[in-house]
Amino acid sequence: MKLAEKLQLIRKREGLSQEDLAEKLGISRQAVSKWESGQSVPDLNKLIILSELYNVTIDYLVKETYEFEGSQEKEISNTGKQYGENLENKETQLIIHFNNKYSLEYEYKSKKTICGVPVVHINLGRGLKKAKGIIPIGNISCGVISIGFISIGIFSLGFLSIGLISIALLAIGFLLSIGTISLGGFSIGAIAVGKYSIGASAIASDIAIGDYAKANIAIGNITEGSNLISLGTSGEEIEELIKHEYPNLAQWVVNKIKFFVGCIR
């Protein structure tokens, strides 16, 4: 695959128009068009910027082979020629290249959208691959049901997650958070901080349950707070104290607290 074809294919893979790329490089759209039609080639400085922008090497751009062998190289080259500008309409793009290191990049956007947002958007690969959709999956994801290394959503799952309900190594959940380090309304984790917290080390404004517990009502082996209860205390005594301190607390919450105390004992 020649330089002109690569420049066009990678630009479209990144979701950039010729105008967008021209603006990033500080040049005219016509200059980008000439590069992609083979009428001219970028100078060295522009090649350096392009390689950084596309997260590839200059060597990969300028070599007139695609680092695939045999039929694979031919297939990709023919695909680029056959579809041309129509590649912008492709819903799925799979880019694989070998350049001393193996790299796999994959992006998929569902045709179905809600309020202009794709139902599913998957964007995986090297660098800060962002996914936005109702169900996004990416290195950085943002949506309703969000899955990613860094994820933000109503329901969020990942290494670092922020959401209404969040599950992660580091979880921040406004309603429920579950993680090694957990911060939220109802927080469960090795280190849990919230309004109601359960964990090896639990800190809460209202009720904490754990080996170490610190809260207004602290239930644990080592406790700090206004009302201190050991894990061996009966469920009836715990319920009586909770109802005394929080008379408006829903019964199902009280039952869940008693359940978790029973599990930790």
N, C-alpha and C positions, 0 to 999 in steps of 0.2 A: 504494500500500500504506500502510495506517494505522500509527500508532506501535505500537499493541498487536500487530499482526501482525508488524511488524519485530522487536520485542523478543523475541517467541517464536521466530521463524525464526533470528535471529542467535544466541540462547542455544543453540539446538539445534545450530547449525553449530559452535559452540565446544565442544560436547560437555558442556554443563553441565545439571544438573537444576535445578528450581526451588529445591530445598534448597541446592544448591551456590552458586547466585547469591545467595540470601538471606544465606548465611553470609558471602560476600565483601563484601556491602553492609551487613551488620550490621542486617538487618531480618528480618521474619517471612516464611515461605513464602507466607502468605496475601496479603501485600502484593504479592509478585511475581505471584501468580495474578490479583489484581485488575488489575494493569497489563496483563497479557497478554489479559485478557478485556475490557478497555476500561472497567471499572468505575471506575478511577481512573488518574491519570497521575503519573509520578515528578516530584518537585520539581526545581528547577534543580541543586541540589548532586548529587542522584542521577543526573541526566542527564549531568553532567560526568564522574562516576565511570564511568557506563556507556559513554560515548564513549571514555574512555581504556582501559577494560577490553576493549572490542570493536574498538579501533583504527579508529574511525570518527568523523566529526564530529557535533556536536549538530544542526547543520543537516540532515544526512543522516537523523538519527533522527526529527526532528519534522515534516519535510515529508511531506505525504500523497501523495507520488509517489515512484516508485522510481528516478528518473533514467534510465529506459529509455523508449523511445518506442513508441507504437502497440501492435502485437500482443505485443511482448516484455513490456511492462509488464503487459498483461492476462494473459498466460500465467503470469508469476510470481505475480501476485496470486491467480489461480485455483488454482495449485498449492498455495499456502499454505493456502487455505480447504479444498481438497479433502482434503489429507492430514492436516492438523492434527497431533495427537499422533503419528501414524504416521511423521512425518518423522524421529523419533529412530531408526527402524529402517532408514533409507535408507543404503545402503553408499557412495554417491557424492554429494557436495555441490559444486556449482559456484556461486560467488558472484561476480558482476561488478557494480561500481557506478562511476558517474562523479560525482565531486565535486571539480570543478576539475582533479583528477588522475585518470588511469585506473588502475584497480586490478583485478587478477584473483587470485582465491583458489580453490584447488582442493584437495579432500580425497577420498581413496578408501581404503576398508578392505575387504579381501577377506573374503568370508563364511567361507572356510576358515581354521581356526586350528590351531595346534600348541601344546598346553599353555596354551590361553587367549590365545596371542599370534597376531595376524593374520599370514598368510603374506606379504601385501603391504600396506604402509601408505604412501600418498603424501599429503603435506601441504605444499602450496606456497602462498606469498603473502607479504604484507608482515608484518614483525615476526618474532618468534621462533616460527615454525611448527615444531613438533616431530613427528617421525615415529618410531614404535617398531614393530618387526615382524621377521619373518625377513628380509624384503627391504624396508627402509624407505628412502624417498626424501623428503627434506625440507630445510628450511633448517638444522635440527639433527636429525640422524638417529642412531638407535642400534639395532643389530640384528646379524644374522649377516653378510649382504652389505649393507653400509651405504653409501648415496650421499647426500651433502649438503654444504652449505657448511662445516659442522662435522660430521664423521662419526666414529662410534665403532662398531667391529664386528670380527668375525674377519677379514673382508675389507672394507677401508674405502677409499672413494674420495671425494675432495672437495678443498676449499681447505685445510682443516686436518683431517688424518685421523689417528686413533689406532686401531691394530689389530694383529692377528697379522701380516697382510700389508697394507701401507698404500701407497696411491699418491695423492700430493697435492702442492700447492705447498709446504706444510710437512707432511712425513710422519714419523710416529713408528710404526715397525713392530717388534714384538718378534722376529719371524722375518725379515721382509723389508720394507724401506722404499725407495720410489722417489719422489724429489721434488727440487725446486729446493734445498730444505734438507731433508736426510734424516738421521734418527737411528734406528738399529735394530741388530739382530743382524748382518744382511747389508744394508749400506747403499749405495745408488747415488744420486748427485745432484751438483749443482754444488758444494754443500758437503755432504760426507758424513762422518758420525761413527758409529762402531759397532765391533763386534768385527772384522768384515771390511768395509772401505770402499773404494768406487771412485768417483772424481769429480775435478773440476778441483782441488779442495782436499779431500784425503782424510786423515782422522785416525782411527786404529783402535788397539785394544789389541793385536791380533795382526798383521794384514796390511792394508796400505794401498796402493792403486794410484792414481796420479794425477799431474798436472803437479807439484803439491806433495803429498808424502806423508809422514806421520809415524806410525810404528808400530814394533813390535818388528822386523818385516820391512817395510821401506819401499821401494816400487818406484816410481820416478818420475824427473823431471828435477831437482827440488829435493827432497831427502830429509832426514829427521831420524829417528833411532832407533838401535837396537842393530845391525841388519843392513841396510845400505844397498845398493840395487841400482838400476842405471840401466835405463830402459825398453828399451835395446838389448841387454840380457843375453838369452842363449838360454833357451828353455823348459826345457831339460834342467838347466841350472845353477839356475834358479829352483825347479824341482821338487826338486832335491837339497837345497837350503837349507831349503825348507819341510818336507821329511820329516825333516831333521836337527833342526829346531826343534820340529816338531809331528808326532812319529812316529805318533800315533794318529788323525791327521786323515784323514777319508775320501778315497779316491782321486778321487771325483767332484768334491769341493770343490777339490782340487788342479788337476784338469782345467779347472774353470770359471775359476780364477784365471789359469791359463796362457792360456785363451781370451780373457779380458778384456785381459790384457797385450798379446796379439797385436792386438786391436782398437784399442788406444790408440796403438800405435807409429805 
